[in-house]
Amino acid sequence: MTATSANAPVNLFGLDRTELRARFAEAGEKPFRADQIMHWIYRRGQGDFEGMSNISKEMRGKLSERFEIRTPELVTEQVSQDGTRKWVLRLDGGNAIETVYIPEEGRATLCISSQVGCAMDCSFCSTAQQGLNRNMTTAEIIAQVWFAARTLGGDFQNERVISNIVFMGMGEPLANYGAVLPAIRILLDDFGFGMSKRRVTVSTSGLVPFMDRLRDDVDTALAVSLHAPNDALRNQLVPINRKYNIEELMAACRRYVEGKDRKTHIVYEYVMLDGVNDSPALARDLAKLLGNMPAKVNLIPFNPFPGADYQRSKPETIRAFGEILRAKRIITTTRKTRGDDIDAACGQLVGRVQSKQKNRLRDIPVRFT
């Protein structure tokens, strides 16, 4: 989806309202024209300039010369027995990413990718074992949402088939901050998808500087992949902890919610690994770590993948772990495993990653710009 030459049309999925207005101003058009175009694309689901009936024929011609509305190519679609859908979508350069739709009673969540592969090297995640090829563009990120809404057949304006967006697919979203931030703005914009700030969640393994930037730049929900309550264990499971340890991470979490309304809390994701991080003692340590913060813990049964060194914690172990947290008045839920029969569950997304430029976090400097 990236432009191949200076004269190639620009994919409108990659432009938030500020940038689109600037492009229109450069072309001598009024700013409200940009708002009209966004409304047609995101609130009406229109993917063809000719279908934008309140835009003059002359302007439609100019638009088609300079811009395009391009979605990724569908490679495969799989539907789980529980209704979960996984789409493999082909990007430019021979890569493919995965996007997952999870319908539930009263809500429907779309899990989107932000990178082709991942460099974070979390040992329990299949995506991370592939390494990283490249960052996705804003257009590629937003196109997943538009593609899913069109595929599911919803009325963009009156019937929302997607109630929640989570940046929990392939990649570390905050390591691709420059593309993810405009994507969030399009999701929240009244002329974009018009999502509520509490219904868009960015997940991170703990890139502290970008957590601070996110707090300053946009108001959205945050999920932190914690998975251990102490540095020794988290260093093994989530290697970025060697750069930003738990003390630094928790300080960033406190800053993120500081000054926000009382309903704002961070979701702490905790994958349950048999005999590794699921003991009662570690549950008590976790409760102590989070005890003075507005927090919700999401216990995630481990989802196996080929070559994994871990096993899923036993159901009774997960229940006991959660009971310890709840006894300390920490909101705790256990994620229901969805889509594991089509490898669409948490930690199982792999896509097709070609020519890895960065293989593992341990092989590269931990710097993100």
Steps between C-alpha positions, in 0.01 A plus 500: 500500500798728502542737207737369235585839347459871563204506260323194640158567652488536879288251688244703696497242779839639598390862560337620822278809485779750569717363221212459256391861556857612437510305170173661393624847596810445284268421210298819561196321645304594811576296815140379533547304177744276686236443768249403233737245349575345840127477573441317174782253561461425870138574584342397171745226400552643152810373324442663161527874434223476240259396774553823698187672375542841668849545352518674162598296196803723451622439854437127473729501198772686690466260791540194280820648353665570835352250742376146529301294751681169502454201726737204534438186299326215677713186501290273719205517736443246778196478726529333838233278648442777758437763229843663510629600156862530394604675181846471348556822304777552246700822517752643256835324490372144523412517870168409657353586840208363699190678627251334734131571562355374830122522537351472849163571656465877521831582332723417204875555511743542211861413580729682257870477415749788498822333381599220265636262762638618834844563650401483868596131531248416773565131551134392526381675181503338156504837320815606685684186395490614136698818549412829332490584131370856505256747647157527346383834363205690644310412182565129550390518863175688432421294190463193724209667682331622184546160332350319799198730522430464127552123507265460795231689314424765758343838436790734583266780602222332693606149596844453653617143439825571685461644850860477621844529339807352666859544381584146609575333169845457347767740623571742785281805426714753686810391304315632192379816671520729198243293310287384795427849636327629182313170479363550852396853409307373198328238718392763754419784259132588460562514126696175520366184663368701796609246761482574873839546668419212736435267207843540340776322691872513431703213641869531580770278644636803685664763279504763772590814298222433252248433776570856616467633145172317450359652817589850377390451139165320516251370755453126456490184708827323581584134559839396637643155436634437850512119544723506810514704823880508535793592277677163508203315351385779272849529352458143378145533372499859369857602404417871465493494881882501491476848350200633696462305824186455705568802719529723192198334340277547805607864527397550136166331572436736791580797277266367232193508726597809699243776466256284302146418609445237768376244246839496328707195578770300329441138408793280597526190282639192670543180298468193721797264454494171688764491773661822381301805615181354650586427864304643796814682614527679165130586516561667836800684357286620210229620737761695697645651183161625379334561835515880500413551131176505298549166331326210332680168452416283202618142553568339161522120472810427293428410139749240372687520169756273333831500685365674811680418825194563717176335602170664593432533872233266633151650533501458877838677520366793298192519724710498816734767361202722418341449841815627673489817290128554553545453876730804481223694319671491162257464210594172335361317200605188314502537124290244323713329237355581158603381154770258613378239252607735217813633679329835556532511879725735696868439416431275201499748209778446250401628153773467238816691581761526224866609514524578871716808547499475880484148628477529879509768763814348649677546164432874461544820703188580703429844354179622343460835327 
